[in-house]
Amino acid sequence: MKESSEQSVNELVDHLFRHKAGQMVAVLTRIFGFKNIDLIEDAIQEALIKALKKWSFNGIPKNQTAWLIQVAKNKILDEFRRDKKIDPASEIEFEILDRVSNKTIEDKIKYPNEMKEDLLCMMFAT
């Protein structure tokens, strides 16, 4: 029975990687900015690996994409703290922390020309 559970988790994580990774990158890029795209992609990969390990034992969460985004977001914040990338004098970094700490990120868009559709925004990124 456990092997069947592990196989279903593996298939689900594979499906999420193929169909939701772009959306997750877009959401986290909106939060952390394009300059951190490499860190974002690494964090999403690590979140997928963590899902493979945890979901087999703890069960699959209701909203898998949100779980993965949250795990990746926590990883990125840990990297910022470890590398001391957050400069207390930087208003932009405070903006990032403010957005991340708020549970309804979609309601926190503060720039008048900012697109609300994350994937669409990624398509026009240069």
SVG drawing of the C-alpha trace seen along z (x, -y; Angstrom):
<svg xmlns="http://www.w3.org/2000/svg" viewBox="-8 -54 34 56">
<polyline fill="none" stroke="black" stroke-width="0.4" points="0.0,0.0 2.8,-2.4 4.5,-1.8 1.3,-2.7 1.1,-5.9 4.7,-6.8 3.9,-6.2 0.9,-8.5 2.9,-11.2 5.7,-10.8 3.1,-11.2 1.5,-14.2 4.8,-16.0 5.7,-15.2 2.4,-16.6 2.8,-19.8 6.3,-20.3 5.2,-20.0 2.0,-22.1 2.5,-24.5 6.2,-25.3 5.8,-28.3 3.0,-29.7 5.0,-29.2 8.0,-31.0 5.8,-33.9 4.2,-34.3 7.5,-34.3 9.1,-36.6 6.3,-39.1 7.2,-38.9 11.0,-38.8 11.8,-40.5 13.4,-39.3 16.9,-39.8 16.3,-36.7 15.0,-34.4 17.8,-31.9 17.2,-31.7 13.4,-31.3 13.9,-28.4 16.2,-26.7 13.8,-27.1 10.9,-25.7 13.0,-22.6 13.9,-22.2 10.2,-22.5 9.3,-19.8 11.9,-17.5 10.6,-18.3 7.1,-17.4 8.3,-14.0 9.7,-13.3 7.0,-14.8 3.8,-14.0 4.5,-10.2 4.5,-10.3 2.2,-13.3 -0.3,-13.0 -1.0,-15.3 -2.2,-18.8 -5.5,-20.2 -3.8,-23.0 -0.5,-21.5 0.6,-24.5 0.1,-26.9 2.1,-24.5 4.9,-24.4 4.9,-28.2 5.0,-28.6 7.9,-26.2 9.8,-27.9 9.1,-31.3 10.4,-30.3 13.5,-28.9 14.1,-32.2 13.6,-34.2 16.1,-31.9 18.6,-32.5 18.1,-36.3 18.6,-36.1 21.7,-33.8 23.3,-36.0 22.1,-39.2 20.6,-40.4 18.0,-42.4 19.5,-45.8 17.5,-47.7 18.1,-50.9 16.5,-49.5 12.9,-50.5 12.5,-47.9 13.5,-45.0 11.0,-46.2 8.4,-46.2 9.3,-42.6 9.1,-41.6 5.8,-43.4 4.3,-41.6 5.6,-38.2 4.3,-38.7 0.8,-39.5 -1.3,-36.5 -3.3,-38.1 -0.5,-39.1 -2.8,-39.8 -4.4,-42.6 -1.0,-44.2 -0.1,-45.3 1.1,-48.9 2.5,-49.9 -0.1,-51.5 1.2,-49.8 1.8,-46.4 0.0,-43.5 -2.0,-41.3 -1.6,-38.2 1.8,-36.7 2.3,-34.5 1.4,-37.3 3.9,-39.6 6.6,-36.9 5.9,-36.8 6.6,-40.5 9.7,-40.5 12.9,-41.6"/>
</svg>
